[in-house]
Each structure stands twice: as C-alpha cells, then as structure tokens.
C-alpha cells in the first residue's frame, strides 16, 4: 500500500482504560497463516469455530504495520476535525430517501431512547471513491483512501471469505469452489461495500441517565463481514450466547471481525449475525471521543440472500438448517441494505419483552438496550 501521503495532523487517541472490565473471550486469528497450505487448513478450522460460536474474533498479522494503521486514523479524523459544519451539510447523506450511508451521517439523526438522539458522526466512502464528491480537505488524500479500501477488500475481506468457504468444501458432501463467496464480493461489481469513519462524542449526564448509558442500541450489521480497526476507548460490547453483555478489549494493531445479517442468510443461520452495542466508556475515558475506522463487506447488490448457494451441505443439514423453508423469494443484498439503512433510528419500534422489534422485508429485526 504505497501511495503519496500528504501531511495532516497526527490523531492522538485516548489512553487505554485501567478499569477492570468483564471482557469477552474472543479468538485471535493469525492471518499470516493464510500464506501456506498447512496454515490455511488450521486457519479455516479456527475461523469456523470463532464464527459459529461467537461471531466476533480478532485478526492479527494482517499485513499493515502499526504506523500504517495509525496513519489511517490520522486520515479518518480529517472529515470531522478539518471540515466546517456548512461544508458537512453539502456532503450529507440522504439515508432515509436513498438507503445509502454514503457521505456524512451528522449528529442527532438517530433516536436512541427517551427523546435522546445520537452524538456520533459518520463519514462513509464507497470503495469506488468517485461514486460521489468529497469535502475539500479530504480530496488530497483520496488516492491513499482508495489504496486502503483496496487493501481491506483483497487482503483481509477476501481471505476471510475463502476460509469461510474452505470450511464448506472441506466438510460438505457438496463441494464449493474456494472462491464461491469471494465471487459474490466483487470489487468492481455494483454494490455498497464501503469504509466508514465515525467519532462518538461524550454526552451530558442527563442524556446518559435517560438512555441508561447506551450510545448505540444492540443490533446486527446488515452486510456479510465487518472489519473494525481496534482502538483504545472501551465502549463496544457483544451479547454472548449465554445472554450477557461483555466488553471487547483493545489489542494494538488488531482487527475486530464480526458476521452480519447477509452472512447469516447465506448460511441459513449456521453463522449468525452477532448482536453488539456501544455504551458509555469507563470513567477514565469519558472525556475522550472514540474514533472508529471500519470496512463493511457486503455482497454484490444482485445476490439473493438465501442459503441456496450452499444447497446439498451435510453440515447445514446436521445443524438443522431446512433449505426448503428458507424465505422465498429472498431479498437481494441491495433490497436488504437499503431497507435496513432507511429504517435505522427513524422508525417506531415495538416493545416485545426486553427487546424492541421492527419488521423489514418480512424479517423481524431486533434492537437491544
């Protein structure tokens, strides 16, 4: 990933928390193993276990140095620290109208709880950086941003998808080519795979009380694979299989990976989309903003989100997945992403026990406090 790198102020992250938190026990996957045949076999087994049991795991040795990762946090800060509010509004996304997060999601767009609206911003960039315009301070960095997106797509997302598929063709009576999932995540295909940068800002004591310290309700992502660059502000929690919220620990220069709705649909629930939320950080980090760097993997827009791709799998049959009962017709990736994007934080949710629900494309979508 060698491109011209213009100067920009160095982003200084918060110090790590000293609070004693109940961290989730997540697998750490060494992506360097993908370079050998034996390593790929071992990696496939570990990815399968992590995806099936937790749906969240870490990746290390992904090929970017700590300095390269830090550089992208420097760049990710530009749309917020160097762009004035008037210019942000020019590049504001129209999520409800278009079903796309491209551009800015400004503060207070989403309703959280008790009349409190969110205190986080997004800047979202499609892997095709020319899909729309960008604020002036960011333009000199577009070649670097494009290179970073391409690296995530081919050197991180695709290897993960190959390992997911390898599980299938190593253990399924119906063998799938290793590129099966890669082929429905084309870099140049019509689709919404994108990078997202998002700072969460501290809130008032009144807002924290009304929302019970929840900054973003428990939810699933709507794509296949989410890549998050680990950062030190403790705020991300996952809902474990035993129904407990546990913190995700920061590991320097690691990636935090999770499965989304589309992966669950494509595998008939064998790999489940993992529920996660963002809450107020511990006291020693509450005065700091939390800057996130993401790459959201979505399959191509025209892909039907059905397990038909895995038809004939003995593993899915043993797991109780009934292909004949799969939702038909299944929504396409485009239909699902647009519906989820348009609805999020904008629709009235129905309280059902301890969760809130809405129905999107005939599927019950749950939100957790």
MOGI-V117975 format. One record per helix or strand. SS is the DSSP state (alpha for helix, beta for strand). FROM is the first residue (numbers start at 0). LEN is the number of residues. If there is no record, write none. Layout:
BEGIN
SS;FROM;LEN
SS;FROM;LEN
END
This chain:
BEGIN
beta;22;1
beta;27;3
alpha;30;5
alpha;36;17
beta;55;5
alpha;65;11
alpha;77;4
alpha;84;6
beta;91;1
alpha;94;4
beta;102;3
beta;110;3
beta;115;2
beta;119;1
beta;121;5
alpha;135;4
alpha;141;30
alpha;181;3
beta;193;7
alpha;204;7
beta;213;6
beta;224;5
beta;235;4
beta;244;3
beta;254;5
alpha;260;6
beta;275;4
alpha;282;3
beta;289;8
beta;303;1
alpha;306;4
alpha;313;5
alpha;322;3
beta;331;1
alpha;332;11
beta;349;3
beta;354;6
beta;362;6
END
